[in-house]
Amino acid sequence: MHTLDRTLESVKSRLEQAQLAGHIYQHNAHLLILQEPLNDDGSILNNFVQHEHTADQIGLQYGLRLSDNHFDFLIGVTHSNQDRSYEIGAGNLKADQKAFNLLYAFYNYPKAFYLVSLPMTASSAQLEHAIETQLFNQPQLAFLNTAIKTNPMGQQVNWMKAFILQQALDMKVRIQTCLL
């Protein structure tokens, strides 16, 4: 998605008109974050997924970064659980990570923050590869491999990974569509 004819402000305006989020936060001259993401019908998007046995929770946020005349799609991922022995504070985030708000962790305590980045023009296969390599391969997220359910066809499905992939793909497509 070329930006020669686009400014971050015009993109922010288009995202707001498309009602993709309750608020679009401009962190700096290069970064927009969709806070309180919305579904197509205007209802609040479910951006949390929790493991049924370990109570580990993943929270998702989305953003755009203008870099070298193109946009990168960003997925801010918070890992939380009920272990109070360690909690990451917003002050521990580095660089562009600071744009993502950790305060949405409800009853759990944020333990880690991951930032997945890929070109906005990436295909769905490239999105899946980026999430697999930048997120699912993190040793601290090994619990994702144990979130398995049986679908109606009797197949074992890694449902948390599928949820994360589908939510990210849906939001990426919605952002791309609004910027066309």
N, C-alpha and C positions, 0 to 999 in steps of 0.2 A: 504494500500500500504506500505509494509515493506521497510525499508531503510537500512537494514544491509549491502547491497551491493551497496548502493548509497550514494553519497555525494551531498551536495547542488550544488557544481560546476558541477557535471555530470548531474544533473537534469536541471540546467540552460542551459547547452550545448544542451540537448535533446529538451528543449522548444524552443531554438533558431533555431535548425535544423528543427523543425516542423513549424517554422514561425508563431507562435501563436500571436506574438506581434512585433511591430516595435523595441522595446527595452525591455530587461528583466533587471530590476534593482535589484541588491543584496543589501538590506538595511543593513544587518548584517550577522552573521554566521548562522542565522536560517530563514531568510525571503527573498523571491523573489517576486517581483511585476511585473506584465505584464503591461507595459506602452504602449499606443497606440495599443490596441488589434486589431487583424486582423481576417477577415473572412477566410474561407477555400480558397477562390480565391485570397487572398492577399490584398483585399480592406480593408479599415479601417472599423472596427466594429462600428455600431451605439451603443454607450454606454450611450446615454441620452434619457430620455423620459420626456415630458412636458405635464402638465395638460392643456387642451384647454381653460378652463375658469379662473383658478386661476393663471396661469403662473408659478406655482410651478414646479420645475424641479428636477429630480433625475439623478445623474451621477453614473455610475458603474465602478469599477476597480476590478481586480482580482489578487490574489496572493496565494502563498504557504508558509506555515510555517512548518519547521522541528521541531518536539517536541516529546521527549520521543520515538525516533526511528520510528515515523510515520509522515505523512504529513497531515496538516489541509488545507482545501480549504478556502480561505478568500475572502469575497466580501466587498470591501470598498464602502460605499454609501454616497454620498454627496447630501444634500437637499439644494436647492437654490431657491430664488425667487427675485422679484424686489424691495422688501422692503429694503431700505438702512439703516434702523435704527439699524440694528445689522448685523455684518459680522464676521464670524469666520476666524481667520488667521491661517496659517500653524503652527505658533508658539504655538497655543493653543492645538494642537494635543498631545496625550499622548502615550508613549511607542511605540508599533508597528504601531499605527495609523500614526506616522510621516513618514512612508514609502510611504504613499499614498499622491499624489500630488493634492492639491486643486486648482491649477492654471487653470484647464480646465473648469472653470465655465462660460466661454464665457461672455455673457452680464448680467448674474444674479449674485447674491452675495451669497456665501455659508453661510448657517445659522446653519447647523449641519452636523456632520459626524458620521456615524454608521459603526461598523465593525461586520459582520456576520462571524462566524467561525464554521466549522464542519469538521469531519474527511473526508479525501479525499475518503475513502472507503464507505461513506454514500450512501444510495440508493436515488433515485429521491424523494421518499416519505419523507425520512429523510431530504433531502435538502429543500423541500417545508415546512416541519415543522419548520426547523431552521429559514428560512426566515420569516415565519409567526410569530414565537415567538420572534425572535431577532430584527425584523425590522417592520413588518406590525402592530405590537401591540404598537408601539411608538405613544403617543398622538399627537406629532407634525406632524405625517404623516397621520393624519385622512383624509386629502384631497384625499388620494389614494382611499378611499371608495366612493368618488363622481365621479371618472373617469370611467363612464359607457357608453358603446356603445351597440348598437343592432347589433348582427351578422346577416348574411344572412338568418339564420334559425329563426330569430325573437326572439332569446334569449338575455337577458341582460348579458353583459360580463364586468367584471371589468378589462378593458384593460391595465391599467398601472401595476397592480399587475401581470397580465398574462405576460406582456412584461418582467418585472423584473425576474420572475420565469423562463421563457423560455431562456432568455439571460444567466442567471446564470447556468442553467442546461446544455445548449449547451457548455459553456466554460468549465465547470467541466468535461463533457464527452470528450471534445477535449484534455484537459490536461491529463486525465486518459489514453486515447488512445495513446498519444505520449509517456507516461511513461511505457507502457506495454513492 
